[in-house]
């Protein structure tokens, strides 16, 4: 019995991630973007714990790896694209090409699929990420409706088809960019080895405490900047 639990628990948590993503998609297409956004955060929690369960229980399998990618594509690929699609529909029509801009968000699905497929075969990503992780991208998108709910004036800036189009293109580029980014997996508690992770967590906590969901884009930008600094310093220390 214990062996069965050990074997199937991580996959069960992954399935919870997938279920949460599916429910979020339903709410997104019903225009309930706040609930859909919370579904992304719930999926991210499940995504964290399925990996944790795999490491703690030493339960790894090819099926689990593929299942995780499929779940992530739904929860962190299609769901955020659906949220963006609804935001496009809520945006004022700018000109005659506006209806065609509404389909741009689904590029997120394509580039998320490319990101996940690349992750599964890229041996360089055992301890770091190359390109922005799909959960980070999804959380940034999820923060938009939540920010609009907390700060009604922000709707004027967020509900802009051109601005949203630029956001989609930037996020798609970051998903597949040859950009080394730190992983938040702590292998030990040594402060010097984890200083950048601690800085990220501290800075994120302070920003979210004061600005809540509106702080998420800044946190993502800080995460990218800190990762670049970390790997630049590490590269400069390598002899030759």
C-alpha positions in Angstrom: 0.0 0.0 0.0 2.8 2.4 0.9 4.6 1.7 -2.3 1.4 2.5 -4.3 1.0 5.8 -2.5 4.7 6.6 -3.0 4.4 5.8 -6.7 1.1 7.6 -7.5 1.0 10.6 -5.1 3.1 13.0 -7.3 1.0 12.1 -10.3 -2.2 12.6 -8.3 -1.1 16.1 -7.4 -0.2 16.8 -11.0 -3.7 15.8 -12.0 -5.1 18.2 -9.4 -3.0 20.9 -11.2 -4.6 19.9 -14.5 -8.1 19.8 -13.0 -7.6 23.3 -11.6 -6.5 24.5 -15.0 -9.5 23.0 -16.7 -11.9 24.7 -14.2 -10.1 28.0 -14.6 -10.6 27.8 -18.4 -14.4 27.4 -18.0 -14.5 30.4 -15.7 -12.3 32.4 -18.1 -14.6 31.9 -21.1 -17.5 32.9 -18.8 -15.8 36.2 -18.2 -15.1 35.3 -14.5 -11.4 36.3 -14.8 -10.8 36.8 -11.1 -11.7 33.2 -10.4 -9.8 32.0 -13.5 -6.7 33.9 -12.2 -7.0 32.3 -8.8 -7.1 28.9 -10.5 -3.7 29.7 -12.0 -2.3 30.3 -8.5 -3.9 27.1 -7.2 -2.4 25.2 -10.1 1.0 26.7 -9.3 0.7 25.4 -5.7 -0.1 21.9 -7.0 2.8 22.2 -9.5 5.2 23.0 -6.6 4.0 20.2 -4.4 4.1 17.5 -7.1 7.8 18.2 -7.7 8.4 18.3 -3.9 6.6 15.0 -3.5 8.6 13.4 -6.3 11.9 14.5 -4.6 10.9 13.6 -1.1 9.5 10.2 -2.1 12.1 9.6 -4.7 9.3 8.7 -7.1 10.4 9.6 -10.7 8.9 8.3 -13.9 8.8 9.1 -17.6 5.0 9.2 -17.3 5.1 11.6 -14.5 7.4 14.0 -16.4 5.2 13.9 -19.5 2.0 14.3 -17.4 3.5 17.3 -15.7 4.2 19.0 -19.0 0.7 18.3 -20.3 -0.9 19.7 -17.1 1.4 22.7 -17.3 0.4 23.4 -20.9 -3.3 23.5 -19.9 -2.9 25.4 -16.6 0.0 27.7 -17.5 -0.4 27.8 -21.3 -4.0 27.7 -22.4 -5.6 29.2 -19.2 -3.6 32.4 -19.3 -4.2 32.7 -23.0 -7.9 32.4 -22.4 -7.7 35.1 -19.7 -5.8 37.4 -22.1 -8.4 36.6 -24.9 -11.2 37.8 -22.6 -9.2 41.0 -21.7 -8.8 41.7 -25.4 -12.6 41.3 -25.8 -13.1 43.8 -23.0 -10.7 46.3 -24.5 -12.2 49.2 -26.5 -12.1 48.6 -30.3 -9.3 50.8 -31.7 -9.7 50.3 -35.4 -10.7 47.8 -38.1 -7.9 45.4 -37.3 -9.0 45.1 -33.6 -11.0 41.9 -34.0 -8.0 40.1 -35.5 -5.8 41.2 -32.6 -8.1 39.2 -30.3 -6.4 36.0 -31.4 -2.9 37.1 -30.5 -3.1 35.7 -26.9 -3.2 32.1 -28.2 0.5 32.6 -29.3 1.1 32.0 -25.5 -0.2 28.4 -25.9 2.2 27.8 -28.8 5.3 29.2 -27.1 4.4 27.5 -23.8 4.3 24.2 -25.6 7.7 25.0 -27.2 9.1 26.0 -23.8 7.8 22.7 -22.1 9.0 20.5 -24.9 12.4 22.2 -24.8 12.6 21.7 -21.0 12.0 18.0 -21.3 15.0 17.4 -23.6 17.4 20.1 -22.5 19.9 18.6 -20.1 21.1 22.1 -19.2 17.9 22.7 -17.2 18.5 20.2 -14.5 19.4 22.9 -12.0 18.5 26.1 -13.8 16.0 27.3 -16.3 16.7 28.4 -19.8 13.9 30.9 -20.6 11.0 32.0 -18.4 9.2 29.1 -16.7 5.6 28.8 -17.8 4.2 29.2 -14.2 6.0 32.5 -13.9 4.5 33.7 -17.2 1.0 32.5 -16.2 1.2 34.1 -12.8 2.1 37.5 -14.4 -0.9 37.2 -16.7 -3.2 36.2 -13.8 -2.1 39.3 -11.9 -3.8 41.5 -14.5 -7.5 40.8 -13.7 -6.7 40.7 -9.9 -5.0 44.1 -10.2 -8.0 45.5 -12.0 -10.2 44.2 -9.2 -8.1 45.9 -6.5 -7.4 49.1 -8.5 -10.2 50.0 -10.8 -8.2 52.8 -12.4 -5.7 50.3 -13.7 -8.3 49.0 -16.1 -7.6 52.0 -18.3 -4.0 50.9 -18.8 -4.5 47.2 -18.8 -7.5 47.1 -21.3 -5.5 48.3 -24.2 -5.2 46.0 -27.3 -1.9 47.4 -28.4 -0.4 47.2 -24.9 -1.7 43.7 -24.4 -0.3 42.7 -27.8 3.1 43.9 -26.9 2.9 42.0 -23.6 2.1 38.8 -25.4 5.0 39.2 -27.8 7.4 40.0 -25.0 6.3 37.0 -22.9 6.4 34.6 -25.9 10.0 35.7 -26.5 11.0 35.3 -22.9 9.5 31.7 -22.8 11.9 30.5 -25.5 14.8 32.9 -25.0 18.3 31.5 -24.4 18.3 33.2 -21.0 19.6 31.4 -17.9 17.3 31.9 -14.9 17.7 30.7 -11.4 15.6 27.9 -10.0 14.0 28.4 -6.6 14.9 24.9 -5.5 16.9 25.0 -2.3 19.4 22.2 -2.1 20.7 23.4 1.3 20.4 26.3 3.7 23.8 27.8 3.1 23.3 31.6 2.9 26.1 32.3 0.4 25.0 29.6 -2.0 21.4 30.8 -1.9 21.8 34.6 -1.5 20.1 35.4 -4.7 17.1 33.2 -3.9 16.8 34.8 -0.5 17.0 38.3 -2.0 14.3 37.4 -4.5 12.0 36.0 -1.8 12.6 39.0 0.5 12.1 41.6 -2.2 9.0 39.8 -3.5 7.5 39.5 0.0 7.9 43.2 0.7 6.5 44.3 -2.7 3.5 41.9 -2.5 2.8 43.0 1.1 2.5 46.7 0.0 1.2 46.4 -3.5 -0.4 42.9 -3.6 -1.0 41.6 -7.1 0.1 44.8 -8.8 3.6 43.9 -7.6 3.8 40.6 -9.7 5.1 42.1 -12.9 7.9 43.9 -10.9 8.7 40.7 -9.1 9.1 38.9 -12.4 11.3 41.6 -13.8 13.4 41.6 -10.6 13.7 37.8 -10.9 15.0 38.0 -14.5 17.4 40.9 -13.6 18.7 39.1 -10.5 19.2 35.9 -12.5 21.2 37.8 -15.2 23.4 39.3 -12.5 23.9 36.0 -10.8 25.0 34.2 -13.9 27.1 37.1 -15.1 29.1 37.1 -11.8 29.4 33.3 -11.9 30.7 33.5 -15.5 33.2 36.2 -14.7 34.6 34.0 -11.8 35.3 31.1 -14.2 39.1 31.1 -15.1 39.8 31.8 -18.8 
